[in-house]
Amino acid sequence: MVMKERQAVTAQGINISWTVGRQISTAQLDEIFISYQLTYLKRSRHHGYLSRDFFQQVITSIPDKLRLCCAYLNHEIIATSLYLVDGDTLYGRYWGAIEDSYDFLHFELCY
């Protein structure tokens, strides 16, 4: 069943990529923060609890413990998920979507 959901994401023209913490660009950091804020605003009517400086500090201080998953449509980021990693386990999952109207997008980036 998981393959079916993953194929549905691909069929919508969405590409998924993973980035290791040290390779997270400033542009990606901006997209992480924007998507995080938009998701909180939509769900909770506020901009979230974490600042852009928080995300910058995490990326700077523990880059080897981070993984970023980005969803791209037409070469533009439409959603992000930032994880903390320890060995073979992912933690955290700071999810955000600029647009989340795509089938199985949250599932693909977060599970």
C-alpha positions in Angstrom: 0.0 0.0 0.0 2.8 2.5 0.8 4.2 2.2 -2.8 0.8 3.2 -4.1 0.8 6.4 -2.1 4.4 7.2 -3.1 3.5 6.6 -6.8 0.5 9.0 -6.4 2.9 11.8 -5.2 5.2 11.2 -8.2 2.2 11.1 -10.6 1.3 14.6 -9.4 4.6 15.8 -10.8 6.2 16.2 -7.3 9.8 15.4 -6.8 11.2 14.5 -3.3 14.8 15.2 -2.3 16.8 14.7 1.0 19.5 17.0 2.1 22.0 16.4 5.0 22.2 19.3 7.5 25.6 20.7 6.3 24.2 21.0 2.8 21.0 22.9 3.7 21.2 26.2 1.9 20.0 29.6 3.0 17.2 29.4 0.4 16.1 26.1 1.8 16.2 27.5 5.4 13.9 30.3 4.3 11.5 27.8 2.8 11.5 25.6 6.0 10.6 28.7 8.0 7.9 30.0 5.6 6.3 26.6 5.2 6.4 26.1 9.0 4.7 29.4 9.6 2.1 29.0 6.9 1.2 25.6 8.3 0.8 26.9 11.9 -1.2 29.9 10.6 -3.6 27.6 8.8 -4.0 25.2 11.7 -3.7 27.3 14.8 -4.1 30.9 13.6 -0.6 31.9 14.8 2.8 31.7 13.2 4.2 28.9 15.4 6.5 28.8 18.4 9.9 28.5 16.6 11.7 31.4 15.1 13.9 31.5 11.9 16.9 32.0 14.3 15.9 28.7 16.0 16.1 26.8 12.7 19.4 28.6 11.8 20.9 27.7 15.2 19.9 24.1 14.9 21.4 23.9 11.4 24.6 25.6 12.5 25.1 23.7 15.8 24.2 20.1 15.0 24.3 19.8 11.2 25.3 16.2 11.2 22.1 15.4 13.2 19.7 16.9 10.6 18.0 15.7 7.5 15.7 17.9 5.3 13.1 16.4 3.1 11.7 18.8 0.4 8.9 18.4 -2.0 9.3 20.2 -5.3 6.8 21.0 -8.0 8.1 22.7 -11.1 11.5 23.2 -9.3 9.8 25.2 -6.5 9.6 23.9 -2.9 6.0 23.3 -1.9 6.6 21.5 1.4 9.4 20.6 3.8 10.0 18.3 6.7 13.1 18.8 9.0 14.2 15.8 11.1 16.7 15.1 13.8 18.6 11.9 13.3 20.3 9.5 15.6 21.8 6.4 14.0 19.0 4.9 11.9 16.1 6.7 13.7 14.4 10.0 12.6 12.9 12.3 15.2 11.0 15.6 15.2 9.6 16.1 11.8 9.0 19.9 11.7 6.6 19.7 8.8 5.4 22.7 6.8 3.6 23.2 3.5 3.4 26.2 1.3 0.6 24.4 -0.5 -0.7 21.1 0.9 -3.6 20.3 -1.4 -1.7 17.4 -2.9 -2.7 13.8 -2.2 -0.4 11.9 0.2 2.2 14.8 0.3 2.2 14.9 4.1 2.5 11.1 4.3 5.4 11.1 1.9 7.4 13.7 3.8 6.5 12.7 7.3 6.2 8.9 7.5 
